[in-house]
Amino acid sequence: MPNQQQADKIRSGQGFIAALDQSGGSTPKALGLYGVSEDQFSNDAEMFDLIHAMRARIVAAPAFTGEKVLGAILFEMTMDREFGGKPAAAALWDDHGVVPFLKIDKGLEAEADGVQLMKSMPDLDDLLTRAHGLGVFGTKERSVIQAANPVGIAAIVAQQFEVGAQVLAHDMVPILEPEVTISIADKADAEDLLRAELLHHLDHLPATQQVMLKLSLPEVNNHYAALVAHPRVMKVVALSGGFSRDAANARLAHNTGVIASFSRALTEGLSAQQSDADFNAMIAETIDSIYRASIAG
């Protein structure tokens, strides 16, 4: 069974989930926004050292505690490193009261039927065994919807639940993330199809199991209310998906029972050049704004 204390915090705690899980493809952009240009690293090892330093700085900030941050999603290489001299997952929970999650997907397939499925993960069981041993509570897996295509959306949700079943078998809680691209013309139609497929699969989950859902902020407020209320759903969280932090917070505040799980919107405005005092003040203000939006409903 997943850690009961951590499960209770995710179910009933007040706050949001920080997404600290930029991977190889998105790391240069994240570093660029943080004020670290590509000429400041010459290989992947140096790049990941720099992104880890950014994440460690966020986690070390006085405002980064379980009071407002319920959980944090880690990249695999972050899980294998330390925060404050302690393995990352243990440090999050023991020192900050923040529930640790792990990003497990290995990127996306080429688009087909209007969606991008996750690439195969042949080593997933080994990774899940290792993560569970390190104290990781749950996982996150992302795929992307690019069009309101019923065939593609059925396939993407089926794959999400298939991988989720693998995670559940390791006594961890999966965050299923079938992201709808915010710029597509038929986003509302895609969200109708997605909700129906998710409800269909949730209704067939065993009564003893729960999953989490990470979804794009919908075009219609409370569009996912039936998912929030579903007994097989531990929590529904929202990704910022390219919205600015203010825009994401504004949309989030109108979706009752949904909390944030922001990545880029969390680090917006942070800079490697900031003094620790300025950095800590900025992250405290950011955490407070996302927290307020998450509990507004």
C-alpha positions as CSV (number, residue, x, y, z in Angstrom):
1,M,0.0,0.0,0.0
2,P,1.2,3.6,-0.6
3,N,2.3,5.5,2.4
4,Q,-0.9,6.4,4.3
5,Q,0.3,9.6,5.8
6,Q,1.4,10.9,2.4
7,A,-1.9,9.7,0.8
8,D,-3.9,11.6,3.4
9,K,-1.9,14.7,2.7
10,I,-2.5,14.6,-1.1
11,R,-6.2,13.8,-0.6
12,S,-7.1,16.4,2.0
13,G,-4.1,18.8,2.3
14,Q,-4.3,22.4,1.3
15,G,-1.8,23.4,-1.4
16,F,-0.4,22.3,-4.8
17,I,2.2,20.0,-6.4
18,A,5.4,21.5,-7.7
19,A,6.7,20.1,-11.0
20,L,10.5,20.0,-10.8
21,D,10.8,17.5,-13.6
22,Q,12.2,19.2,-16.7
23,S,14.0,16.4,-18.6
24,G,16.6,16.4,-21.4
25,G,14.5,18.1,-24.1
26,S,13.0,20.9,-21.9
27,T,16.0,21.6,-19.7
28,P,17.9,24.1,-22.0
29,K,14.7,26.2,-22.3
30,A,14.1,26.0,-18.5
31,L,17.7,27.1,-17.9
32,G,17.4,29.9,-20.4
33,L,14.4,31.3,-18.6
34,Y,16.4,31.0,-15.4
35,G,19.2,33.1,-16.9
36,V,21.6,30.3,-17.8
37,S,22.5,30.4,-21.5
38,E,23.6,27.4,-23.5
39,D,27.1,28.7,-23.7
40,Q,27.4,28.2,-20.0
41,F,27.5,24.4,-20.3
42,S,29.2,22.2,-22.9
43,N,27.6,18.8,-22.3
44,D,24.6,17.1,-20.8
45,A,26.3,16.4,-17.5
46,E,27.1,20.1,-16.9
47,M,23.5,21.0,-18.0
48,F,22.0,18.6,-15.5
49,D,24.3,19.9,-12.8
50,L,23.0,23.4,-13.5
51,I,19.3,22.4,-13.5
52,H,19.8,20.4,-10.3
53,A,21.4,23.5,-8.7
54,M,18.2,25.5,-9.6
55,R,15.9,22.8,-8.2
56,A,18.0,22.5,-5.0
57,R,17.8,26.3,-4.6
58,I,14.0,26.2,-4.9
59,V,13.7,23.3,-2.4
60,A,16.0,25.1,0.1
61,A,13.9,28.2,0.0
62,P,12.2,28.9,3.4
63,A,8.7,29.0,1.7
64,F,9.1,25.5,0.2
65,T,7.4,23.5,2.8
66,G,4.4,21.1,3.1
67,E,2.4,24.0,4.5
68,K,1.6,25.1,0.9
69,V,3.4,22.6,-1.3
70,L,1.8,19.2,-1.0
71,G,4.1,17.3,-3.3
72,A,6.9,17.7,-5.8
73,I,7.5,15.8,-9.1
74,L,11.1,14.8,-9.7
75,F,13.1,13.9,-12.8
76,E,14.8,10.6,-12.5
77,M,18.3,12.2,-12.3
78,T,17.0,14.4,-9.5
79,M,15.7,11.4,-7.6
80,D,19.2,10.0,-7.8
81,R,20.8,13.1,-6.3
82,E,20.6,14.9,-3.0
83,F,18.9,17.9,-1.4
84,G,20.8,19.3,1.6
85,G,23.0,16.2,1.8
86,K,20.1,13.7,1.9
87,P,18.6,11.6,-1.0
88,A,16.1,13.8,-2.8
89,A,12.9,11.9,-2.1
90,A,13.7,11.4,1.6
91,A,14.7,15.1,1.9
92,L,11.4,16.3,0.5
93,W,9.3,14.3,2.9
94,D,11.5,14.2,6.0
95,D,12.8,17.8,5.9
96,H,10.1,19.7,4.1
97,G,6.9,17.7,4.5
98,V,6.5,17.5,0.7
99,V,5.3,14.2,-0.9
100,P,7.8,13.0,-3.6
101,F,6.7,11.9,-7.1
102,L,8.8,10.7,-10.1
103,K,8.4,11.5,-13.8
104,I,8.6,8.1,-15.5
105,D,7.8,8.7,-19.2
106,K,10.7,8.7,-21.7
107,G,9.3,11.2,-24.2
108,L,6.7,11.1,-27.0
109,E,6.1,9.1,-30.1
110,A,5.4,11.0,-33.4
111,E,1.8,12.3,-33.8
112,A,-0.7,9.8,-35.0
113,D,-4.5,10.1,-34.9
114,G,-4.1,13.6,-33.4
115,V,-2.1,12.4,-30.4
116,Q,1.4,11.7,-29.2
117,L,1.6,8.5,-27.2
118,M,4.4,7.8,-24.7
119,K,7.4,6.0,-26.0
120,S,7.8,2.4,-24.7
121,M,9.4,2.0,-21.3
122,P,11.0,-1.5,-21.2
123,D,12.9,-0.7,-18.0
124,L,9.9,0.7,-16.1
125,D,9.6,-2.1,-13.6
126,D,13.2,-1.7,-12.5
127,L,12.8,2.1,-12.2
128,L,9.6,1.7,-10.1
129,T,11.3,-0.8,-7.8
130,R,14.1,1.6,-7.3
131,A,11.9,4.6,-6.8
132,H,9.7,2.8,-4.3
133,G,12.8,1.8,-2.3
134,L,13.9,5.5,-2.2
135,G,10.6,6.5,-0.7
136,V,8.8,7.9,-3.8
137,F,5.0,8.0,-3.3
138,G,3.8,8.2,-6.9
139,T,4.7,8.8,-10.5
140,K,3.8,11.0,-13.4
141,E,3.4,10.1,-17.1
142,R,2.8,12.6,-19.9
143,S,1.3,12.2,-23.3
144,V,-0.2,14.9,-25.6
145,I,-3.5,15.4,-27.4
146,Q,-3.2,17.6,-30.5
147,A,-6.7,17.3,-31.9
148,A,-10.2,16.2,-31.0
149,N,-9.8,12.7,-32.6
150,P,-11.9,10.0,-30.9
151,V,-9.5,7.2,-32.0
152,G,-6.4,9.0,-30.8
153,I,-7.9,10.1,-27.5
154,A,-9.2,6.5,-26.8
155,A,-5.7,5.2,-27.4
156,I,-4.0,7.8,-25.3
157,V,-6.2,7.2,-22.3
158,A,-5.9,3.4,-22.7
159,Q,-2.1,3.7,-22.6
160,Q,-2.2,6.0,-19.6
161,F,-4.2,3.5,-17.6
162,E,-2.1,0.6,-18.8
163,V,1.1,2.2,-17.5
164,G,-0.8,3.3,-14.4
165,A,-1.7,-0.3,-13.6
166,Q,2.1,-1.1,-13.7
167,V,2.7,1.7,-11.2
168,L,-0.1,0.6,-8.9
169,A,1.4,-2.9,-8.9
170,H,4.4,-1.4,-7.2
171,D,2.3,0.2,-4.4
172,M,2.7,3.7,-5.8
173,V,0.0,6.2,-7.1
174,P,0.2,7.2,-10.8
175,I,-0.5,10.7,-12.0
176,L,-2.0,10.1,-15.5
177,E,-1.3,13.2,-17.7
178,P,-3.0,13.2,-21.1
179,E,-2.2,16.9,-21.8
180,V,-4.4,18.8,-24.2
181,T,-2.4,21.4,-26.1
182,I,-3.8,24.8,-25.2
183,S,-3.5,26.3,-28.6
184,I,-5.5,23.8,-30.7
185,A,-8.7,25.1,-32.3
186,D,-10.8,22.2,-31.1
187,K,-9.6,22.1,-27.5
188,A,-13.1,22.1,-26.0
189,D,-14.2,19.2,-28.1
190,A,-11.0,17.3,-27.2
191,E,-11.8,17.9,-23.5
192,D,-15.3,16.4,-24.0
193,L,-13.8,13.3,-25.5
194,L,-11.1,13.1,-22.9
195,R,-13.5,13.4,-20.0
196,A,-15.7,10.6,-21.4
197,E,-12.7,8.2,-21.9
198,L,-11.3,8.9,-18.5
199,L,-14.6,8.2,-16.8
200,H,-15.0,5.0,-18.7
201,H,-11.7,3.7,-17.5
202,L,-12.1,5.0,-14.0
203,D,-15.4,3.1,-13.7
204,H,-13.5,-0.1,-14.4
205,L,-10.8,0.3,-11.9
206,P,-10.8,-2.0,-8.8
207,A,-12.5,-0.5,-5.8
208,T,-9.2,-0.7,-3.9
209,Q,-7.3,1.5,-6.3
210,Q,-7.0,5.2,-6.9
211,V,-5.1,7.3,-9.5
212,M,-4.4,11.0,-9.9
213,L,-5.0,13.0,-13.0
214,K,-3.0,15.9,-14.4
215,L,-5.0,17.8,-17.0
216,S,-4.8,21.0,-19.0
217,L,-6.9,23.9,-17.6
218,P,-10.2,23.4,-19.4
219,E,-12.1,25.8,-21.6
220,V,-15.3,25.4,-19.5
221,N,-15.0,26.0,-15.8
222,N,-15.5,22.8,-13.7
223,H,-15.5,20.7,-16.9
224,Y,-13.8,17.9,-14.9
225,A,-16.0,18.1,-11.8
226,A,-17.1,14.5,-12.3
227,L,-13.5,13.4,-12.2
228,V,-12.8,15.4,-9.1
229,A,-15.7,13.6,-7.4
230,H,-14.9,10.1,-8.7
231,P,-14.1,7.6,-5.9
232,R,-11.2,6.2,-7.9
233,V,-9.5,9.6,-8.2
234,M,-7.2,10.7,-5.3
235,K,-6.7,14.2,-6.8
236,V,-7.1,16.2,-10.0
237,V,-4.2,18.6,-10.6
238,A,-3.7,21.1,-13.5
239,L,-0.7,21.8,-15.6
240,S,0.0,25.4,-16.7
241,G,0.6,24.3,-20.3
242,G,2.1,27.5,-21.6
243,F,-0.2,29.9,-19.8
244,S,1.6,32.6,-17.8
245,R,1.4,32.1,-14.1
246,D,-1.3,34.9,-13.7
247,A,-3.4,33.4,-16.5
248,A,-3.0,29.9,-15.1
249,N,-3.9,30.9,-11.6
250,A,-7.0,32.8,-12.9
251,R,-8.2,29.7,-14.7
252,L,-7.4,27.4,-11.9
253,A,-9.3,29.5,-9.3
254,H,-12.5,28.8,-11.3
255,N,-12.2,25.0,-11.2
256,T,-13.4,23.7,-7.8
257,G,-11.4,20.9,-6.2
258,V,-8.5,21.1,-8.8
259,I,-5.1,22.1,-7.6
260,A,-2.0,23.3,-9.5
261,S,0.9,21.2,-10.6
262,F,2.9,23.9,-12.4
263,S,6.4,23.7,-13.8
264,R,7.3,26.7,-16.0
265,A,4.7,28.9,-14.2
266,L,6.4,27.9,-10.8
267,T,9.8,29.1,-11.9
268,E,8.6,32.2,-13.8
269,G,10.6,35.2,-12.7
270,L,13.4,33.2,-10.9
271,S,16.9,33.9,-12.0
272,A,20.4,32.5,-11.3
273,Q,21.6,36.1,-11.0
274,Q,19.2,36.9,-8.1
275,S,20.6,37.2,-4.6
276,D,19.3,34.5,-2.2
277,A,17.1,37.1,-0.5
278,D,15.5,38.2,-3.8
279,F,15.2,34.6,-5.0
280,N,13.6,33.5,-1.7
281,A,11.2,36.4,-1.8
282,M,10.2,35.7,-5.4
283,I,9.6,32.0,-4.8
284,A,7.6,32.7,-1.6
285,E,5.4,35.1,-3.6
286,T,5.0,32.6,-6.4
287,I,4.2,29.7,-3.9
288,D,1.6,31.9,-2.2
289,S,-0.1,32.9,-5.5
290,I,-0.4,29.3,-6.7
291,Y,-1.5,28.2,-3.3
292,R,-4.3,30.8,-3.2
293,A,-5.5,29.7,-6.7
294,S,-5.4,26.1,-5.7
295,I,-7.6,26.5,-2.7
296,A,-9.9,29.1,-4.2
297,G,-12.5,26.5,-5.3
